[in-house]
Amino acid sequence: MKSLFKTVFIIIFFSALTRLAGFLFRIYLSRKLGAESLGIYQISFSIFMVLLTIIASGLPLIASRMTAKFNAQKDKQKEYECVTSATIIAITLSIIISLIIFALQVPLSHIFANKRCIYILIALLPALIFSSAYCTIRGNLWGKNKYVATCSAELFEQLVRIIICIILLSGIFPNISGEIGAALSLSIACVFSCIFVLIIYLKSGGKFKKSKMYKEILKTSTPITGIRIASSLIQPLISLVIPIRLISAGYTQSQAVSLFGIASGMTMPLLFIPMTIIGSLSYALIPDLSSANAKGDQKYITERVSASIIFSMFTAFFIVPLFMGAGQKIGLFFFDNAQCGILLEKSAWVIIPICLTNISSSILNAVGLEIKSFKNYIVGGILMLIGIWVLPIYVGIDALTYSMGICFTISSILNIRMIKKKVCPYLKIKKQFFYFTLFMIPSLAITSFVSSILSNFFNLFFTLAISCSLGGIFFILLCLIFNIINLSSVIVWVKTNVKIKKTKKLRTK
C-alpha cells in the first residue's frame, strides 16, 4: 500500500497544479475574449472534446493495462506492438475525422448558431491528431509506472498553451481573432506535449514495431470508449431535458434555466471534487492490478482491490457530512449563491455511489472485464434518463441529483457484485460501509453545530475552516478508535518521507 499511496499523492499533486493553471487560464480567457467570443469557443471546444473522447478514451487505458501485463511477463516485443497498434489506430481515426470535417466545413457551418464555430473547430483539428497520439503513448508510460513523466507532460502542455495563447492575443498578430488564437494555442501545445512524451518513451527504451494486435486492441477498448461516449452524450441530453421538464412542472423558462445553471454549473463541480483523489487512485490501480493479474497473484489482487474500495469509501464518507453540514455556507463562499448550498446539502450523498462506481469500474477494466463494466453503466444510464424525464414533475431540480444517484448506485452495486464473483470472492467491505455510515452522524452533527455557532461571530472562511476541520477530524478519530481502516501504511509513508522515526507504539498499532 505504501507505493500505491505514494503514486496517488504524486498524481494528485501534479493534477492540482495542472487544474490551478487551467483555472487561472480560464479567468484570463474569459476576460480577454468576452462573453460572446468565449461562448463561441466553448461550443467548438465541446465538440472537439466529444471527438477526442471517441478516438482516444479507451485506447490509453488498454495501452496501460496491456503494457503492465507484458512487463510482468517480460515480453518487450508484445509491449512495443501494443503501443504501436494503439498509436496507429488513434492517429488513423483522428486523421479520417479531421479530413471529413475539413471537407464538409461548408455544410457543417450551417449547423452552428455562429459560422465562426467551424473555423475554430478546424483550428483545433491538429490538436485532435497529436492529442490522440499523445494519449496512447502516455498510456504506455502509465503501464510502466512513469507517473511523474506523464503528469509533467500534462502540466507542460497547460503551461505551453497559456504562454502561446498570451502571445497570440497580445496584439502582435492583429489578424488572429481571440477565439482562433485560443484554439491555435491548444493545437500548438498538443504538438509540444506529444513530442515531450515521445522523447520520454524513446529514452525509456520504448520502440515502435510492426504489429498484428489491432483487432485485439479495438475489441478491448470499445466498451471503455462506449462508456466515455455515453457519458459525453448524456450531459447535453440532460441539459436539454431538465429545463423542459421543469417548465412542464410549472416553472417559468427563466426559473428553469437558472435552477439548472446553479445545479450543473455550481453544485455538480463541488460534488465531483473527491474524484480528484479517486481518479488518481484509479490511474495508479489499473497497471498495478493488470500486472498482478498477469502473474496470477490472487492474494495481491485481493489486498489491493479491498484497500482501494475501502479507501474510496473513506474518502466519500469523509466529505459527505462536511457538505451536508456546511453546504449552504460552502455555496455562499465559492459562488455567493445560497441555492447552490441548499442543493449541495441535499445531494451530497451522491458522492458515495459516484466514488464507488469510479473505482469499481477501474478494477474491472484492469482485469479485462471492461464489457461487464460497460453493461452495468448502461443499465444505470437508462435509469438516469428515465429519472430526469419523470422526477422533475415531483421534486423539481432535485431530479438531477436523484437520477444521478440512482444511476451510480445501481452501477456500483452491479460492479461490486461482479468483482466479488470474478475478481475477489472473499472481498469484505460490509463492515466498513456500516461503520462509515454510522460515523457520518456525529461528524455531520459537529460540522453543522459548529458552523451555525461560528457564523454569528466570524467570516465564512474561518467558519468553514474550523467547522469542517473539526467534523473531519472526529470522523477520522472514530475510524482509528474502532480500527475500521488501517491507516498505518499512510502514516508510515508520511513519516518516512519527512524522515521522522516511527515509534514502537505506532508499530504495534
C-alpha positions as CSV (number, residue, x, y, z in Angstrom):
1,M,0.0,0.0,0.0
2,K,2.9,2.3,0.6
3,S,3.8,2.5,-3.1
4,L,0.2,2.9,-4.1
5,F,-0.3,5.9,-1.7
6,K,2.9,7.4,-2.9
7,T,1.7,7.2,-6.5
8,V,-1.7,8.6,-5.7
9,F,0.0,11.5,-3.9
10,I,2.2,12.3,-6.9
11,I,-0.8,12.2,-9.3
12,I,-2.9,14.4,-7.0
13,F,0.0,16.9,-6.6
14,F,0.5,17.3,-10.4
15,S,-3.2,17.3,-11.1
16,A,-3.7,20.1,-8.6
17,L,-1.0,22.2,-10.3
18,T,-2.5,21.5,-13.7
19,R,-6.0,22.3,-12.7
20,L,-4.9,25.5,-11.0
21,A,-3.1,26.6,-14.1
22,G,-6.2,25.7,-16.1
23,F,-8.4,27.6,-13.8
24,L,-6.3,30.8,-14.0
25,F,-6.2,30.4,-17.7
26,R,-10.0,30.3,-17.9
27,I,-10.2,33.5,-15.9
28,Y,-7.7,35.2,-18.3
29,L,-9.5,33.8,-21.4
30,S,-12.9,34.9,-20.2
31,R,-11.6,38.5,-19.6
32,K,-9.7,38.6,-22.9
33,L,-12.4,37.2,-25.2
34,G,-15.6,38.5,-23.7
35,A,-18.8,36.5,-23.2
36,E,-19.8,36.1,-26.9
37,S,-16.4,35.0,-28.2
38,L,-15.9,32.7,-25.2
39,G,-19.3,31.1,-25.8
40,I,-18.4,30.5,-29.5
41,Y,-15.1,29.0,-28.5
42,Q,-16.7,26.8,-25.9
43,I,-19.2,25.4,-28.4
44,S,-16.4,24.4,-30.7
45,F,-14.2,23.1,-27.9
46,S,-17.1,20.9,-26.6
47,I,-17.4,19.2,-30.0
48,F,-13.6,18.8,-30.0
49,M,-13.8,17.0,-26.7
50,V,-16.5,14.7,-27.9
51,L,-14.4,13.8,-30.9
52,L,-11.3,13.2,-28.7
53,T,-13.4,11.0,-26.4
54,I,-14.5,8.9,-29.4
55,I,-10.9,8.4,-30.6
56,A,-8.7,8.2,-27.6
57,S,-10.8,7.4,-24.4
58,G,-10.4,3.7,-24.3
59,L,-7.0,3.3,-26.1
60,P,-4.8,4.8,-23.3
61,L,-6.4,2.6,-20.6
62,I,-5.9,-0.5,-22.8
63,A,-2.3,0.5,-23.6
64,S,-1.7,1.0,-19.9
65,R,-3.2,-2.4,-18.9
66,M,-1.5,-4.4,-21.7
67,T,1.8,-2.7,-21.0
68,A,1.7,-3.7,-17.4
69,K,0.7,-7.2,-18.4
70,F,3.5,-7.6,-20.9
71,N,6.0,-6.1,-18.5
72,A,5.0,-8.6,-15.9
73,Q,5.5,-11.4,-18.5
74,K,8.8,-9.7,-19.6
75,D,7.6,-9.7,-23.2
76,K,9.0,-6.5,-24.6
77,Q,8.1,-7.4,-28.2
78,K,4.4,-7.5,-27.3
79,E,4.7,-4.2,-25.4
80,Y,6.1,-2.5,-28.4
81,E,3.5,-4.0,-30.7
82,C,0.8,-2.8,-28.3
83,V,1.8,0.8,-28.2
84,T,2.4,0.8,-32.0
85,S,-1.0,-0.6,-32.7
86,A,-2.8,1.8,-30.3
87,T,-1.0,4.8,-31.6
88,I,-1.6,4.0,-35.3
89,I,-5.3,3.3,-34.6
90,A,-5.6,6.7,-32.8
91,I,-3.8,8.7,-35.4
92,T,-5.7,7.0,-38.3
93,L,-9.1,7.7,-36.7
94,S,-8.2,11.3,-35.9
95,I,-6.9,12.0,-39.5
96,I,-10.1,10.4,-41.0
97,I,-12.4,12.5,-38.8
98,S,-10.3,15.6,-39.4
99,L,-10.4,15.2,-43.2
100,I,-14.2,14.6,-43.1
101,I,-14.7,17.8,-41.0
102,F,-12.4,19.8,-43.3
103,A,-14.1,18.5,-46.5
104,L,-17.6,19.2,-45.1
105,Q,-16.9,22.5,-43.4
106,V,-19.4,24.5,-45.6
107,P,-22.5,22.3,-44.8
108,L,-21.3,21.8,-41.2
109,S,-21.1,25.6,-40.7
110,H,-24.9,25.9,-41.1
111,I,-25.4,23.6,-38.1
112,F,-23.9,26.1,-35.7
113,A,-25.6,29.2,-34.5
114,N,-22.5,31.2,-35.5
115,K,-20.4,30.3,-38.5
116,R,-17.2,31.2,-36.7
117,C,-17.5,28.0,-34.8
118,I,-16.5,25.9,-37.8
119,Y,-13.3,27.8,-38.2
120,I,-12.4,27.4,-34.6
121,L,-13.1,23.6,-34.9
122,I,-10.8,23.4,-37.9
123,A,-8.1,25.2,-35.9
124,L,-8.5,22.5,-33.3
125,L,-8.0,19.6,-35.7
126,P,-4.2,19.4,-35.3
127,A,-4.8,19.2,-31.5
128,L,-7.1,16.2,-32.2
129,I,-4.4,14.3,-34.1
130,F,-1.5,15.0,-31.8
131,S,-3.6,14.5,-28.6
132,S,-4.6,11.1,-29.9
133,A,-1.0,10.0,-30.3
134,Y,0.0,11.6,-27.0
135,C,-2.8,9.7,-25.1
136,T,-1.7,6.3,-26.3
137,I,2.0,6.8,-25.6
138,R,1.1,8.2,-22.2
139,G,-0.9,5.0,-21.6
140,N,2.2,3.0,-22.2
141,L,4.1,5.2,-19.6
142,W,1.3,4.7,-17.1
143,G,1.7,0.9,-17.5
144,K,5.4,1.3,-16.7
145,N,4.6,3.4,-13.6
146,K,6.2,6.5,-15.0
147,Y,3.6,8.8,-13.4
148,V,6.0,11.8,-12.8
149,A,6.7,11.9,-16.5
150,T,3.1,11.7,-17.7
151,C,1.9,14.2,-15.1
152,S,4.8,16.5,-16.0
153,A,3.7,16.3,-19.7
154,E,0.1,17.4,-18.8
155,L,1.4,20.3,-16.8
156,F,3.9,21.2,-19.6
157,E,1.0,21.2,-22.1
158,Q,-1.1,23.5,-20.0
159,L,1.8,26.0,-19.4
160,V,2.8,26.0,-23.2
161,R,-0.8,26.6,-24.1
162,I,-1.1,29.6,-21.7
163,I,2.2,31.1,-22.9
164,I,1.3,30.7,-26.6
165,C,-2.2,32.0,-26.1
166,I,-1.0,35.1,-24.3
167,I,1.5,35.7,-27.2
168,L,-1.2,35.2,-29.9
169,L,-3.7,37.5,-28.1
170,S,-1.1,40.2,-27.2
171,G,-1.7,42.1,-30.4
172,I,1.4,41.0,-32.2
173,F,-0.8,39.1,-34.7
174,P,-3.7,41.5,-35.4
175,N,-5.3,39.2,-38.0
176,I,-5.8,36.4,-35.4
177,S,-9.1,36.7,-33.5
178,G,-9.3,35.9,-29.9
179,E,-11.2,32.6,-30.2
180,I,-8.9,31.4,-33.1
181,G,-5.9,32.3,-31.0
182,A,-7.2,30.2,-28.1
183,A,-7.8,27.3,-30.5
184,L,-4.3,27.6,-32.1
185,S,-2.6,27.8,-28.8
186,L,-4.2,24.4,-27.8
187,S,-3.1,22.8,-31.1
188,I,0.5,24.1,-30.8
189,A,0.6,22.9,-27.1
190,C,-0.6,19.5,-28.1
191,V,2.2,19.2,-30.7
192,F,4.8,20.0,-28.0
193,S,3.3,17.7,-25.4
194,C,3.2,14.8,-28.0
195,I,6.9,15.4,-28.7
196,F,7.6,15.5,-25.0
197,V,6.0,12.1,-24.2
198,L,7.5,10.6,-27.4
199,I,11.0,11.6,-26.2
200,I,10.3,10.2,-22.8
201,Y,9.0,6.9,-24.3
202,L,12.1,6.5,-26.6
203,K,14.6,7.4,-23.8
204,S,13.0,4.8,-21.5
205,G,13.8,2.2,-24.1
206,G,10.5,2.2,-26.0
207,K,10.3,1.2,-29.6
208,F,7.7,1.0,-32.4
209,K,7.4,-2.4,-34.0
210,K,5.3,-4.0,-36.7
211,S,2.2,-5.3,-35.1
212,K,-0.9,-7.6,-35.6
213,M,-2.7,-6.5,-32.4
214,Y,-5.1,-4.1,-34.0
215,K,-8.2,-6.3,-33.7
216,E,-7.5,-7.2,-30.0
217,I,-6.9,-3.6,-29.0
218,L,-10.1,-2.4,-30.8
219,K,-12.1,-5.2,-29.2
220,T,-11.0,-4.4,-25.7
221,S,-11.0,-0.6,-25.9
222,T,-14.5,-0.4,-27.5
223,P,-16.5,-1.0,-24.2
224,I,-14.4,1.7,-22.4
225,T,-14.9,4.1,-25.3
226,G,-18.6,3.3,-25.2
227,I,-18.9,4.3,-21.6
228,R,-17.0,7.6,-22.2
229,I,-19.1,8.4,-25.3
230,A,-22.3,7.6,-23.4
231,S,-21.2,10.0,-20.6
232,S,-20.4,12.7,-23.1
233,L,-23.7,12.4,-24.9
234,I,-25.8,12.1,-21.7
235,Q,-24.6,15.6,-20.5
236,P,-26.0,17.6,-23.4
237,L,-29.2,15.4,-23.3
238,I,-29.6,16.3,-19.6
239,S,-29.1,20.0,-20.5
240,L,-32.0,19.8,-22.9
241,V,-34.4,17.6,-20.9
242,I,-34.2,19.0,-17.4
243,P,-35.2,22.7,-18.2
244,I,-38.1,21.4,-20.4
245,R,-39.4,19.1,-17.7
246,L,-39.1,21.9,-15.1
247,I,-41.2,24.1,-17.3
248,S,-43.7,21.3,-17.5
249,A,-43.7,21.2,-13.7
250,G,-44.8,24.9,-13.6
251,Y,-41.5,26.8,-13.5
252,T,-41.0,29.8,-15.9
253,Q,-38.4,29.5,-18.6
254,S,-36.1,31.9,-16.7
255,Q,-36.5,29.9,-13.4
256,A,-35.9,26.6,-15.1
257,V,-32.7,27.8,-16.8
258,S,-31.5,29.5,-13.7
259,L,-32.0,26.4,-11.5
260,F,-30.3,24.1,-14.0
261,G,-27.4,26.6,-14.2
262,I,-27.0,26.6,-10.5
263,A,-27.2,22.8,-10.2
264,S,-24.9,21.9,-13.2
265,G,-22.5,24.8,-13.1
266,M,-22.1,25.3,-9.3
267,T,-23.3,22.3,-7.3
268,M,-22.0,19.5,-9.6
269,P,-18.4,20.7,-9.7
270,L,-18.4,20.6,-5.9
271,L,-19.8,17.1,-5.8
272,F,-17.1,15.9,-8.1
273,I,-14.2,17.3,-6.1
274,P,-13.5,13.9,-4.4
275,M,-13.0,12.4,-7.9
276,T,-9.6,14.2,-8.0
277,I,-8.4,11.7,-5.4
278,I,-10.4,8.7,-6.6
279,G,-9.4,9.4,-10.2
280,S,-5.7,9.5,-9.2
281,L,-6.1,6.2,-7.4
282,S,-7.8,4.7,-10.5
283,Y,-4.9,5.7,-12.7
284,A,-2.4,4.0,-10.4
285,L,-4.5,0.9,-9.8
286,I,-5.1,-0.2,-13.5
287,P,-1.5,-1.1,-14.4
288,D,-0.9,-2.4,-10.8
289,L,-3.8,-4.8,-11.0
290,S,-3.0,-5.7,-14.6
291,S,0.5,-6.7,-13.7
292,A,-0.7,-8.8,-10.7
293,N,-3.4,-10.4,-12.9
294,A,-0.8,-11.4,-15.5
295,K,1.3,-13.1,-12.7
296,G,-1.7,-14.8,-11.2
297,D,-1.1,-13.2,-7.8
298,Q,-4.6,-13.6,-6.3
299,K,-3.5,-12.6,-2.8
300,Y,-2.0,-9.3,-4.0
301,I,-5.1,-8.6,-6.2
302,T,-7.4,-9.2,-3.2
303,E,-5.4,-6.9,-1.0
304,R,-5.2,-4.1,-3.5
305,V,-8.9,-4.3,-4.5
306,S,-10.1,-4.4,-0.9
307,A,-7.8,-1.5,0.1
308,S,-8.8,0.6,-2.9
309,I,-12.6,0.2,-2.4
310,I,-12.3,0.9,1.4
311,F,-10.1,4.0,0.7
312,S,-12.7,5.2,-1.8
313,M,-15.5,4.7,0.7
314,F,-13.4,6.5,3.3
315,T,-12.9,9.5,1.0
316,A,-16.6,9.7,0.1
317,F,-17.9,9.2,3.6
318,F,-15.4,11.7,5.0
319,I,-16.6,14.5,2.6
320,V,-20.4,13.8,2.7
321,P,-21.1,15.0,6.3
322,L,-19.0,18.1,5.7
323,F,-21.0,19.1,2.6
324,M,-24.3,18.2,4.3
325,G,-23.4,20.1,7.5
326,A,-21.9,23.3,5.9
327,G,-23.3,23.1,2.4
328,Q,-25.1,26.5,2.4
329,K,-22.0,28.3,3.6
330,I,-19.9,26.4,1.0
331,G,-22.2,27.6,-1.7
332,L,-22.0,31.2,-0.4
333,F,-18.3,31.1,-0.1
334,F,-17.5,29.8,-3.6
335,F,-20.3,31.1,-5.7
336,D,-22.1,33.6,-3.4
337,N,-25.3,31.6,-4.0
338,A,-27.4,30.1,-1.2
339,Q,-29.4,27.9,-3.6
340,C,-26.2,26.2,-4.7
341,G,-25.5,25.4,-1.0
342,I,-29.0,24.1,-0.4
343,L,-28.7,21.7,-3.4
344,L,-25.3,20.7,-2.1
345,E,-26.7,19.7,1.3
346,K,-29.4,17.6,-0.3
347,S,-27.3,15.9,-2.9
348,A,-24.0,15.3,-1.0
349,W,-24.9,11.6,-0.6
350,V,-24.4,11.1,-4.3
351,I,-20.7,11.4,-3.8
352,I,-20.7,7.8,-2.3
353,P,-22.0,5.9,-5.3
354,I,-20.0,8.2,-7.7
355,C,-16.7,7.2,-6.0
356,L,-17.7,3.5,-5.7
357,T,-18.7,3.4,-9.4
358,N,-15.4,5.0,-10.5
359,I,-13.1,2.8,-8.5
360,S,-15.1,-0.4,-9.2
361,S,-15.1,0.3,-13.0
362,S,-11.3,0.8,-12.9
363,I,-10.9,-2.5,-11.2
364,L,-13.0,-4.3,-13.8
365,N,-11.2,-2.6,-16.6
366,A,-7.8,-3.5,-15.1
367,V,-8.6,-7.3,-15.1
368,G,-10.2,-7.5,-18.5
369,L,-13.8,-7.2,-17.5
370,E,-14.5,-3.9,-19.3
371,I,-17.5,-5.3,-21.1
372,K,-19.2,-6.1,-17.8
373,S,-18.4,-2.6,-16.6
374,F,-19.9,-1.1,-19.8
375,K,-23.1,-3.1,-19.4
376,N,-23.5,-2.1,-15.8
377,Y,-23.1,1.6,-16.7
378,I,-25.7,1.3,-19.5
379,V,-28.2,-0.1,-17.0
380,G,-27.6,2.8,-14.6
381,G,-27.6,5.3,-17.5
382,I,-31.0,4.1,-18.8
383,L,-32.4,4.5,-15.3
384,M,-30.9,8.0,-15.0
385,L,-32.5,9.1,-18.3
386,I,-35.9,7.8,-17.1
387,G,-35.3,9.7,-13.8
388,I,-34.6,13.1,-15.4
389,W,-37.7,12.8,-17.5
390,V,-40.1,11.6,-14.8
391,L,-38.9,13.1,-11.5
392,P,-38.8,16.9,-12.2
393,I,-42.6,17.0,-12.1
394,Y,-42.4,15.8,-8.5
395,V,-39.1,17.0,-7.0
396,G,-38.0,19.9,-9.3
397,I,-34.3,20.4,-9.8
398,D,-33.5,17.7,-7.2
399,A,-34.4,15.3,-10.0
400,L,-30.9,15.8,-11.4
401,T,-29.1,14.5,-8.3
402,Y,-31.7,11.8,-7.6
403,S,-31.3,10.5,-11.1
404,M,-27.5,10.6,-10.9
405,G,-27.7,8.8,-7.5
406,I,-29.9,6.1,-9.0
407,C,-27.5,5.6,-11.9
408,F,-24.3,5.4,-9.9
409,T,-25.9,3.4,-7.1
410,I,-27.1,0.7,-9.5
411,S,-23.8,0.7,-11.4
412,S,-21.7,0.5,-8.3
413,I,-23.8,-2.4,-6.8
414,L,-23.5,-4.4,-10.1
415,N,-19.8,-3.6,-10.4
416,I,-19.0,-4.8,-6.9
417,R,-21.1,-7.9,-7.3
418,M,-19.1,-8.7,-10.4
419,I,-15.8,-8.0,-8.6
420,K,-16.9,-10.5,-5.8
421,K,-17.9,-13.0,-8.4
422,K,-14.9,-12.8,-10.9
423,V,-12.0,-11.0,-9.1
424,C,-12.2,-11.2,-5.3
425,P,-14.5,-13.9,-4.0
426,Y,-13.5,-13.1,-0.4
427,L,-14.0,-9.3,-0.7
428,K,-15.4,-8.0,2.6
429,I,-16.5,-4.4,2.8
430,K,-19.9,-4.5,4.6
431,K,-18.3,-3.8,8.0
432,Q,-16.5,-0.7,6.8
433,F,-19.6,0.5,4.9
434,F,-21.8,0.1,8.0
435,Y,-19.3,1.9,10.4
436,F,-18.6,4.7,7.9
437,T,-22.3,5.3,7.6
438,L,-22.6,5.3,11.4
439,F,-19.6,7.7,11.9
440,M,-21.2,10.2,9.5
441,I,-23.9,11.1,12.0
442,P,-21.6,12.7,14.7
443,S,-19.4,14.2,12.1
444,L,-22.4,15.8,10.5
445,A,-23.7,17.0,13.8
446,I,-20.4,18.6,14.8
447,T,-19.9,20.3,11.4
448,S,-23.5,21.7,11.4
449,F,-23.4,22.8,15.0
450,V,-20.0,24.5,15.0
451,S,-20.8,26.1,11.6
452,S,-24.1,27.6,12.9
453,I,-22.4,28.9,16.1
454,L,-19.3,30.4,14.5
455,S,-21.2,32.1,11.7
456,N,-22.6,34.5,14.2
457,F,-19.1,35.8,15.1
458,F,-16.7,35.1,12.2
459,N,-16.4,35.3,8.4
460,L,-17.3,32.5,6.0
461,F,-13.7,31.3,5.5
462,F,-12.9,30.9,9.2
463,T,-16.3,29.3,9.9
464,L,-15.9,26.7,7.2
465,A,-12.2,26.0,8.0
466,I,-13.0,25.3,11.7
467,S,-16.3,23.5,11.4
468,C,-15.2,21.2,8.5
469,S,-11.8,20.5,10.2
470,L,-13.5,19.5,13.5
471,G,-16.1,17.4,11.7
472,G,-13.4,15.7,9.6
473,I,-11.0,15.1,12.5
474,F,-13.8,13.5,14.5
475,F,-14.7,11.2,11.7
476,I,-11.0,10.1,11.3
477,L,-10.7,9.6,15.1
478,L,-13.7,7.3,15.2
479,C,-12.2,5.3,12.3
480,L,-8.9,4.9,14.2
481,I,-10.5,4.1,17.6
482,F,-12.7,1.4,16.2
483,N,-9.9,0.1,13.9
484,I,-12.2,0.3,10.8
485,I,-9.4,1.2,8.4
486,N,-5.7,0.6,8.5
487,L,-4.1,4.0,8.2
488,S,-0.7,2.8,9.4
489,S,0.6,2.5,5.8
490,V,-0.2,6.1,5.2
491,I,1.4,7.2,8.5
492,V,4.5,5.1,7.7
493,W,4.8,6.6,4.3
494,V,4.4,10.2,5.6
495,K,6.9,9.7,8.4
496,T,9.4,8.0,6.0
497,N,9.3,10.9,3.6
498,V,9.7,13.6,6.3
499,K,12.4,11.5,7.9
500,I,10.8,11.0,11.3
501,K,11.4,7.8,13.1
502,K,8.4,5.6,13.7
503,T,7.8,4.9,17.3
504,K,7.3,1.5,18.8
505,K,3.8,2.4,19.7
506,L,2.9,3.1,16.1
507,R,4.5,-0.2,15.1
508,T,2.2,-2.2,17.4
509,K,-0.8,-0.3,16.0
